[in-house]
Amino acid sequence: TGFRSIETHFSEVNRGLGPSIIAGVTDVINGYGRAIVIEDDLVASRNLLSFMNQGLNRYENDKDVFSVCGYSNRVRVPGSYRYDAYFCPRSSSWGWATWKDRWDSVDWELKDWASVEAKAKAFNRWGGSDCYGMLKGWKDGRNKSWAIRFCYSQFVQDKQSLFPIISKIDNEGFDGSGTNCKQFNRFKYEMDNSNKKIFAFPNDVEVVESIRRSALSYHTILIRVYSKLMNLLYNLKSDVIRYNYSLKI
């Protein structure tokens, strides 16, 4: 409901996360020159597409912008900041968009792995303490993430991503059912429930340092360790409940 037309494509086999996204986005982007991607466990605000399309139009010819993101962590914004969006180095895969030339610039194979390893510490400083670990996990076959390879390309090209101050996406994958999301969610956000359709975007592609620090604080080692401990507690609690239930039966 609400779309001009709907075209469906199905695969007879499970391609896996990375290959599926890369193939699907490549197909769409080759046909239209741009793509907006929303996965099945994401709930969109009523003004998500307005924000995404305005962002795509506004920065299409500004090659310093790598993607437009619909989700945003709750960030601390200076009182004098007058825009509805901000720039941050690390893209988000929870509702996002990009253009064909940016997408085509991504090196999905990363065959020169020695060069990647040499940039490990710099990659983590750039986007958060989990960046290189996820990339190494892909290399070792422990995950099939396309997004961390997209971010690595953004890192080596020194590009920025546009984010809304107030999130246009709610990720409902943190109920324990998501493949890559656990029950405890360390990411905090404020959902846009307004009917606002026109947005004020920054005139220049510049990163406000205080906002960048606030946005990337969710990826610090301390926060990630706390998140893992909380998920362990959730799992222990679930195991106890299942055990008690089986005893009653």
C-alpha positions in Angstrom: 0.0 0.0 0.0 1.3 3.4 -0.9 3.7 2.4 -3.6 3.2 3.2 -7.3 4.2 -0.3 -8.3 5.7 -3.4 -6.8 8.1 -5.9 -8.5 9.1 -9.0 -6.7 12.2 -11.2 -7.2 12.7 -14.5 -5.4 15.6 -16.9 -5.1 15.1 -20.7 -4.9 18.1 -21.0 -2.5 19.3 -19.0 0.4 22.2 -17.0 -1.0 23.3 -15.6 2.4 23.3 -12.1 3.6 26.2 -10.6 1.7 25.7 -12.2 -1.8 22.0 -11.5 -1.6 22.3 -7.8 -0.8 25.2 -7.2 -3.3 23.3 -8.9 -6.1 20.0 -7.3 -5.4 21.3 -3.7 -4.9 23.5 -4.1 -8.0 20.5 -5.1 -10.1 18.4 -2.2 -8.9 21.2 0.4 -9.0 22.1 -0.5 -12.6 18.6 0.1 -13.6 17.9 3.3 -11.7 21.3 4.8 -10.8 20.4 4.8 -7.1 18.8 2.5 -4.5 17.0 2.8 -1.1 17.4 -0.4 0.9 15.1 -1.4 3.8 15.3 -4.9 5.3 12.4 -6.9 6.5 12.7 -6.3 10.3 12.9 -2.5 9.9 9.9 -0.3 10.6 10.0 3.0 8.7 8.6 6.3 9.8 6.0 8.0 7.6 8.6 10.5 6.3 11.5 8.1 5.7 11.3 8.2 1.9 11.0 12.0 1.9 14.2 12.2 3.9 16.0 9.6 1.8 15.0 11.0 -1.6 15.8 14.6 -0.5 19.2 13.5 0.7 19.9 11.6 -2.5 18.9 14.6 -4.6 20.8 17.1 -2.5 24.1 15.3 -2.5 24.1 13.3 -5.7 26.9 15.4 -7.2 28.8 15.8 -4.0 31.3 12.9 -4.2 32.3 13.3 -0.6 29.0 11.8 0.5 29.0 8.0 0.3 25.5 7.1 1.5 22.3 8.4 3.0 21.1 6.6 6.2 17.6 6.4 7.6 18.5 5.2 11.1 20.4 7.2 13.7 21.6 6.6 17.2 20.5 9.1 19.7 23.2 11.8 19.5 24.0 14.9 21.5 23.6 18.0 19.3 24.9 21.4 20.0 22.2 24.0 20.9 23.3 26.1 17.9 22.9 23.3 15.4 20.1 24.2 13.0 20.0 21.2 10.6 17.8 18.1 10.6 20.8 15.9 9.6 24.5 15.4 10.3 27.5 13.8 8.7 29.4 10.8 10.2 32.2 8.7 8.7 30.6 5.3 9.3 27.5 4.3 7.3 24.6 2.4 8.7 22.9 -0.6 7.1 19.6 -0.1 8.9 17.7 1.7 6.1 20.2 3.3 3.7 20.7 4.6 0.2 23.5 5.3 -2.2 24.3 6.1 -5.9 25.7 3.9 -8.6 29.1 5.5 -8.8 29.6 5.0 -5.0 28.3 1.5 -5.1 30.5 0.5 -8.0 33.6 1.9 -6.2 33.4 -0.8 -3.5 36.1 -3.5 -3.6 34.0 -6.5 -2.5 36.9 -9.1 -2.9 39.6 -7.3 -0.8 42.2 -9.5 -2.4 45.1 -7.3 -1.2 44.5 -8.4 2.4 48.0 -7.4 3.5 47.0 -3.8 2.8 43.8 -4.2 4.8 45.7 -5.7 7.8 48.1 -2.7 7.8 45.1 -0.4 8.2 43.5 -2.3 11.0 44.1 0.2 13.8 43.3 3.2 11.6 40.0 1.5 10.6 39.0 1.1 14.2 39.9 4.7 15.1 37.9 5.8 12.1 34.6 3.9 12.7 34.7 2.2 16.1 36.5 -0.6 17.9 34.5 -3.4 16.2 35.3 -2.4 12.6 38.4 -4.5 11.9 37.1 -7.5 13.9 34.0 -7.7 11.7 36.0 -7.3 8.5 38.4 -10.1 9.7 35.3 -12.2 10.6 34.2 -11.9 7.0 37.6 -12.8 5.7 37.7 -15.9 7.9 34.2 -17.0 7.0 32.6 -16.2 10.3 30.1 -13.7 8.9 28.8 -12.8 5.4 28.6 -9.0 6.0 28.4 -6.8 3.0 28.1 -3.7 5.2 31.5 -3.9 6.8 33.1 -4.1 3.3 31.0 -1.1 2.3 32.3 0.8 5.3 35.9 -0.2 4.6 35.6 1.2 1.1 34.2 4.4 2.7 37.1 4.5 5.1 39.8 4.2 2.4 38.1 6.8 0.3 37.6 9.2 3.2 33.8 9.7 2.5 31.0 10.7 4.8 27.4 9.5 5.4 24.3 11.6 6.0 22.2 10.7 9.0 18.9 12.2 10.4 19.1 13.8 13.8 15.9 11.9 14.7 15.8 8.3 13.4 13.4 7.4 10.6 14.0 3.7 11.3 13.1 1.3 14.1 15.0 -2.0 14.1 12.7 -4.7 15.5 15.4 -7.4 15.0 16.5 -7.1 18.7 13.9 -9.6 19.9 16.3 -12.5 19.7 14.9 -13.7 16.3 17.3 -11.6 14.2 20.3 -13.5 12.7 22.8 -10.8 13.6 21.0 -9.0 16.4 20.8 -10.2 20.0 18.1 -9.5 22.7 19.9 -6.6 24.3 20.3 -3.6 22.1 23.1 -1.2 23.0 21.9 1.3 20.4 19.5 4.0 21.7 17.4 6.1 19.3 14.5 8.4 19.1 11.9 7.6 16.4 10.4 10.3 14.2 6.6 10.2 14.7 6.1 13.6 13.1 4.6 14.4 9.6 7.6 16.6 8.7 8.3 16.2 5.0 10.8 19.0 4.3 14.3 18.8 5.9 17.1 21.3 6.4 20.4 19.7 5.2 23.9 21.0 5.9 25.3 23.2 3.1 28.8 21.8 3.5 29.9 18.2 3.9 31.6 18.8 7.3 31.7 16.5 10.3 30.8 18.2 13.6 33.3 16.6 16.0 31.1 16.5 19.1 28.2 14.8 17.1 30.7 12.3 15.6 32.0 11.4 19.0 28.4 11.0 20.3 27.4 8.8 17.3 30.4 6.5 17.4 30.4 6.2 21.2 28.0 3.2 20.8 31.0 1.3 19.3 33.5 1.8 22.1 35.1 -1.3 23.7 33.4 -0.5 27.1 29.9 -0.3 25.6 30.4 -3.4 23.5 31.7 -5.4 26.6 28.7 -4.3 28.6 26.4 -5.3 25.7 27.9 -8.8 25.6 27.5 -9.2 29.4 23.9 -8.2 29.2 23.2 -10.7 26.4 24.8 -13.4 28.5 22.4 -12.5 31.3 19.4 -12.6 28.9 20.5 -16.0 27.6 21.0 -17.4 31.2 17.5 -16.1 32.2 16.0 -17.7 29.1 17.7 -21.0 29.8 16.4 -21.0 33.4 12.8 -20.2 32.2 13.0 -23.1 29.7 14.4 -25.4 32.3 11.6 -24.6 34.9 9.0 -25.0 32.2 10.3 -28.4 31.2 10.3 -29.5 34.9 6.6 -28.5 35.2 5.7 -30.5 32.1 
